[in-house]
Amino acid sequence: LKPDWDKLIAEFSGSATQLVGDVDCTAGGKELCEANGVRGYPTLKYGDPSDLQDYQGGRDLDSLKKFAHENLKPMCSPSNIELCDDEKKAEIESFLSMSEDELNSKIAAEEKKIKDAEGTFESEVQKLQAAYEKLMSDKEATVAEVKAAGLGLMKSCLAARSKKGSDEL
């Protein structure tokens, strides 16, 4: 990914409205990465700097270029309200009319929903992992019991019988 990403950075380097860059999340960019929900590397994000979205497309140069040309452009936002449709303009105006405390409260409530969903997900994945481990352990115990009870010897006897029968023909 890195060589293709560097080519994409070079292609967009002179753009006044499009930015393609990278951040080292292990050094000076750690705080920026944490603020934008970066948990694994490499993570690709795009969109309004105050509301970056996860990129889910291809990671080859052609896919990255196509996405960048189609999607990296000024977007509907409070600073580009003229790019918004009437519904989005009304939503932005509604948020802008709120006090800072009210807006912070709404943001916190929505972020809590995401955090709760992530917590539920993690908890359920742990339960699935525990169930998987129990099922695997039970299966391995059953296989060991069956083999200890003589399965291999039974198969050997069957093979010996078949061989003995074929010798007589």
N, C-alpha and C positions, 0 to 999 in steps of 0.2 A: 504494500500500500504506500509506503513512504516515497519511493521514487515517483509514482504516479501523482501523489499528493503534491510533491514539490513542483512537478510540471504544471499542475493546476494553479498553484500559488503564483508561479511565474506568469502564466497566461492572464491572470486577473490583477496582476500587480499594479497596473496603471489606472484601474477603474475608480471613478469618483463615487460610484454607488454600490459596488460589489466588493466584498472583502472575503478572501480565502486566506486563512492563516492557520497556525498551529500553536499550541500551548503545551509547555512541559509541566504536567500535573504533579511531577515528583519534586519540582524545585520551586522557582518563583511564581509559577502559575497555580500552585496548590489551592490557594483561597478562591481563585476564579473558578477552578474546576469543581470545588465543593459547592459553591454557590449555584452552579448550573447542573448539579446532579450527575457529574461524571464519576462513575464507579469502576469502570473497566477501560482498558486501553487497547487499541485506539477507539475513541468514541468520536463520532462525527455529529456536529450540531449545525443548525442553520436557522435563519429567521431573524426576527426582531431581537436585538441584543438584550432586551429586558425580558424576553420570553422565548428563549432558544428551544428548538424542537429537535428530537432525535432523527437522524438520517437513517433510513432503513434500506436504501438502494444498493446497487452493485458497487464494488470497490475497485473496479478496473478503471483506467483513465477514460475510456469512452463513456461509461455510465456516469462517472463523476462530472465530466464535461457537459453531458446532456442535461443532467440535473441542474448544474450550476447555471447554464444558459437559460433554462426554463424557469428557475425558481429564485435565483439570487438577484432580486430587484427590489426597489422600494415597495414596501407592503403597507397595507392598511394598518394604521397605528395612530395614537394621539398626535404624533409629530407629522404624519402624512394622512390626515383625515380626509383630504380630497380624493384619496384612492379608495375610500370605503363606500360600500353600498349604504342605502338609507338605514337599513336595520342595524348594521355595525356602527354607523355614525351615532344612532340613538343610544346604543349600548355604551359607547365611549363617552358620550355626553352625560349619560346617567352616572357613570363612574366618576367623571370629572366634577360632577356637582356634589359629590359626597365629601364630607370632611376627611382629613387625613386619617384621623382615628377610626372613622367608620370604614374607610377603605382598607386600612391595615387589619381591622377586625374581620372583614369579609375575606381578605387574602388568607389570614391565619386559619379561618374556618375551612376554606377550600384546601389549603395545604394539609390540614389535619385529616381531611378525607383521604387524600393521597397517602399520607403516612399510615393511616389506619388500614388502608387496602394493602399496602406493602407489608405491614405487620401480620395481617391475616394470611397473606400469601406465604410469608416465611414460616409462620406457625404450621400451616397446612402442609407445606413441603416437608417440614421436619417430621410431621406425622406420617406422611407417605414414605419418607426415608426409613423411619422406624418400622413401618409395616413391611417394606421391602426387605429389610434386614432380617426380620422375623421369618418371613416366608422363605428367604434364601436359607436360613439356618435350619428351618423345619425340613426343607427339601433335601439339604445335604445330610441331615440326620436320617431321613427315610432311606436315601440311597445307601448310606453306610450300613443301616440295619439290614436292608435287602441283600446287599453284597455279603455281609457277615453271616446271613442265614443260609448261604449256599448258592446264590444265583450263579456265580462263576463255575462252581462245581457242576451244577445242573446243566449249564451250557456245554461244559466239557464232556459230560456223559452223553448228551444228545449228539454232539459231534462225533464221539467215539462210536456210538451206535450207528450213525449214518455211515461212517467210514467202514465199519465192520460189514454193514449190509451191502456196501458197494464193492467190497472185496469178493463177495460171493457171486456176484454177477459175472 
